[in-house]
Amino acid sequence: MPVEITWWGHATCTVEDSNVRVLTDPLFARRLAHLRRRRGALPPPGAWRADVAVVSHLHADHLHVPSLARLERGTRLLVPRGALRAVPGLRRLAHLLVSEVEPGDVTTVGGLAVRAVPARHDGRRLPVGPRRSPALGYVIEGAARTYFAGDTGLFDAMAKEVGPVDVALLPVGGWGPYLGEGHLDAGRAAEALARLAPRSAVPVHYGTYWPIGMDAVRPHEFHAPGDEFARIAAERAPGVSVHRLAHGERVRPEVTR
């Protein structure tokens, strides 16, 4: 089994490769500020188990300190450089092995190499916080190469910076009726897929959280991005297998190495 992907909702996935479990942007909350989880049960305690967790950027729906506090003692945690200064709550997580990384850094965990790559996204801790940290994606390389994009917009050097990958975990939406700069909607995510040319893709970052009281505002932006991404990807990147997962569902993408 080269790689197994489980999508827990939003940007939270478990990537299991070479007997190592990688957890992406852990978010285990029913409610976060003005957002509530509208679809899918909360990830079970088994989802909290990982050998290493990676955080793509400092926004609270990606770097959620209470969720990180649930990780088991000794779990390695990779965060963008400057995060410990920008998010003081991270310093209280003394049970975790926290490392700050920036694009180009490679961390070895068991049989995996986890490489930080650039992303085009606001890296500040919003709504306050002038200190900037780089927004990141990660390439997880073991038996397969799996790209977790975090939050990002398209950028010219994306394919060069990421390099060859077998599986791409791509954001295809957001948590509100409008996407700002530095995000991928279904169409832009399909364009990223065409540039990256992996063998398989899993759409994430949609259909989970939505602002309280806004259920009737552009609801298609909540429900439709996964199906729309699969439809557009079939046109623009017909050689890529798109696995549209339900919350808690897992897939073993076919990988040729």
C-alpha positions, -999 to 999 in steps of 0.1 A, spaced: 0 0 0 19 31 -12 -4 58 3 -38 61 19 -57 94 22 -85 101 46 -104 134 44 -118 146 77 -133 178 64 -120 213 56 -82 210 51 -77 182 76 -65 150 61 -45 120 72 -18 108 47 -5 74 56 26 63 37 55 40 46 38 33 80 40 70 89 8 90 96 9 127 85 -20 150 97 -27 182 77 -40 214 93 -58 197 122 -92 212 129 -115 192 153 -139 220 163 -177 221 159 -176 258 160 -148 283 153 -156 320 159 -184 328 134 -181 295 116 -199 263 124 -195 228 110 -225 222 88 -216 188 73 -199 157 86 -193 144 121 -163 157 140 -132 135 134 -131 107 160 -102 105 185 -84 81 162 -80 110 138 -59 128 164 -31 102 161 -2 111 139 35 108 137 38 143 123 13 171 118 18 200 94 3 234 94 1 254 62 -4 289 76 -15 309 106 -52 315 100 -72 300 128 -91 275 106 -57 260 97 -36 266 129 -61 258 156 -44 256 189 -71 237 208 -71 210 181 -33 208 182 -35 204 220 -53 170 214 -24 155 196 -5 128 214 26 135 234 57 134 212 39 142 179 61 163 156 45 195 145 58 216 116 46 252 114 56 282 92 87 301 104 77 328 128 46 310 140 59 307 176 62 344 179 30 353 161 8 327 179 18 326 216 -5 297 223 18 274 205 44 278 232 20 261 257 20 229 236 50 215 255 40 179 248 46 184 210 79 186 192 75 219 173 97 229 144 94 261 123 100 256 86 101 276 54 101 268 17 129 243 9 132 228 43 130 190 45 121 171 76 126 133 78 101 113 97 106 75 96 106 66 59 92 99 48 107 132 37 83 162 43 93 192 22 79 226 27 70 244 -6 57 280 -12 20 289 -14 4 322 -25 -17 332 5 -18 357 33 4 342 60 -6 366 89 -25 356 120 -58 373 112 -78 394 121 -49 408 140 -12 403 138 12 423 117 39 396 119 41 377 87 50 340 83 52 322 49 21 303 38 32 268 29 23 237 11 40 204 18 52 175 -4 52 142 15 75 117 -1 77 80 7 63 53 -15 44 81 -32 47 118 -35 17 136 -21 12 173 -23 -8 191 3 -14 226 -10 -28 242 22 -45 275 10 -30 290 -21 -38 308 -53 -22 299 -86 13 311 -92 36 308 -122 62 287 -105 38 263 -88 47 232 -109 85 240 -106 83 246 -68 62 215 -61 79 192 -85 66 158 -97 38 144 -75 16 114 -76 -13 127 -55 -25 163 -51 -47 174 -22 -61 207 -35 -84 233 -20 -114 239 -43 -135 263 -22 -137 280 12 -158 287 42 -178 316 29 -199 328 -1 -169 346 -16 -133 337 -21 -107 363 -17 -73 365 -33 -49 336 -26 -75 309 -29 -85 283 -55 -120 278 -67 -130 247 -86 -118 262 -120 -85 275 -107 -79 242 -88 -85 223 -121 -59 246 -138 -35 238 -110 -41 201 -116 -33 206 -153 0 222 -144 10 197 -117 -1 166 -137 -4 141 -108 -19 107 -112 -47 114 -87 -63 143 -69 -85 148 -38 -105 180 -35 -106 195 0 -114 228 18 -151 230 10 -184 217 22 -175 217 59 -177 251 77 -199 280 69 -207 314 86 -235 312 111 -267 327 98 -256 327 62 -269 293 51 -291 308 24 -263 331 10 -248 316 -22 -253 280 -9 -239 265 -41 -204 278 -29 -208 253 0 -223 223 -18 -210 224 -53 -172 229 -54 -163 192 -52 -185 181 -81 -176 212 -101 -139 205 -97 -143 169 -108 -163 181 -139 -138 207 -149 -108 185 -141 -122 159 -165 -119 185 -193 -86 202 -184 -67 173 -169 -84 141 -183 -55 119 -173 -60 126 -136 -82 104 -114 -103 127 -91 -114 111 -58 -143 131 -43 -144 119 -7 -171 121 19 -161 132 54 -142 104 70 -138 85 38 -105 72 26 -89 62 -7 -58 44 -18 -49 62 -50 -31 42 -77 5 52 -79 31 42 -104 67 47 -92 
